[in-house]
Amino acid sequence: MNDHLNVAVIGAGYWGPNLARNFRASADWNLVAICDLDVERARRVAEGVGGVPVMSDLAAVLADPLVDAVAIATPARTHHAIVLAALAAGKHVMVEKPLADTHERGDEMVRAAAARGLVLMADHTYCYTPAVLKMRELIAEGALGDILFVDSVRINLGLIQPDVDVFWDLAPHDLSIMDFVLPGGLAVTSVSAHGSDPLRTGKSCVGYLAMPLESGAMAHVHVNWLSPTKIRQMVIAGTRRTLVWDDLNPQQRLSVYDRGVDIEAVSKGSTADTRAANVSYRLGDTWSPALPEREALGGVVAEFASAVHERRPARTSGAAGLRVLSVLGAAQASLLAGGAPQVVTAGVAAQEVAA
């Protein structure tokens, strides 16, 4: 019996060729079509993976009973319509980040997949890198203790996107990683967002997010299109240890520091000021776990197949994508309110699917 699943890639632009290459190389999938309105562009992608049927008619792809799933790599504003059409046709769906261009549309997509018993997977590629998988493992086993803060920086001299600001372009990467590795996922209570548009593009090119978490920890994200230096780094500090992820350091992507501050509470009945509590600095070892080097997208397509075969939500499910959208939506509202904190609500669909 052939357990291979048949998948079509929708979109042959920036990300589509990477998806096509990984589906072609996968032992779980048969790549049966590449669909794009630009047939010549789709043909170039098809030739790059050894030859695949090329189509320009999305409806024809979705009407094909042999197609089990589609992987969508089109602009975010098109995700809602394509995903709903694919789900209505009975196809499992993987869609690149962000899940949709608004929380409301993402919520409708998640509900539609759940109602039909189909897999809706967010392509949060970073979550399948060896480094982030190790981060998740270390945090889950309690190596860091209780999480105190998360500080993330993603800056570079990058392409200013025509349809989205820097928050929607870059922050989904870091928000999806937080959702993947933190206990309880991206449980944000409110968001304060501050953006700057020094080039007068009409959108934020530099941005900062401050997010209190339900656990009592604080998360902070800095994204920037205008930095002459490129940094992709996340610091997750706990009561026991601190973890530093540096994605641009292949020799040592992860460092675990047994260093920190221990504060002993003032004993009951003491008249001393609480500022006189004993503060001690813990200076322990620093170590770096060994990590394999492999392409994250290979893990993404393997997880997609496993979720379909096992009839379960993917590790980066539509609900995970919706939680990221919740933060982005609250950030957008905070920007309009001059940086005032905005409450984050994940939505009923995300809660139902996550449960």
Sequence and secondary structure as in RCSB ss.txt:
>XXXX:A:sequence
MNDHLNVAVIGAGYWGPNLARNFRASADWNLVAICDLDVERARRVAEGVGGVPVMSDLAAVLADPLVDAVAIATP
ARTHHAIVLAALAAGKHVMVEKPLADTHERGDEMVRAAAARGLVLMADHTYCYTPAVLKMRELIAEGALGDILFV
DSVRINLGLIQPDVDVFWDLAPHDLSIMDFVLPGGLAVTSVSAHGSDPLRTGKSCVGYLAMPLESGAMAHVHVNW
LSPTKIRQMVIAGTRRTLVWDDLNPQQRLSVYDRGVDIEAVSKGSTADTRAANVSYRLGDTWSPALPEREALGGV
VAEFASAVHERRPARTSGAAGLRVLSVLGAAQASLLAGGAPQVVTAGVAAQEVAA
>XXXX:A:secstr
    EEEEEE  SSSHHHHHHHHHH SSEEEEEEE SSHHHHHHHHHHTT   EES HHHHHH TT  EEEE S 
HHHHHHHHHHHHHTT EEEEESSS SSHHHHHHHHHHHHHHT  EEEE GGGGSHHHHHHHHHHHTTSS SEEEE
EEEEEEE    SSS HHHHHHHHHHHHHHHHSTTSS BSEEEEEEE TT  SS SEEEEEEEBTTS EEEEEEES
EEEEEEEEEEEEESS EEEEETT TT SEEEEEEEEEEE   TT  S GGGSEEEEEEEEEE        HHHHH
HHHHHHHHHHTS  TTBHHHHHHHHHHHHHHHHHHHTTT  EE    HHHHHHH 
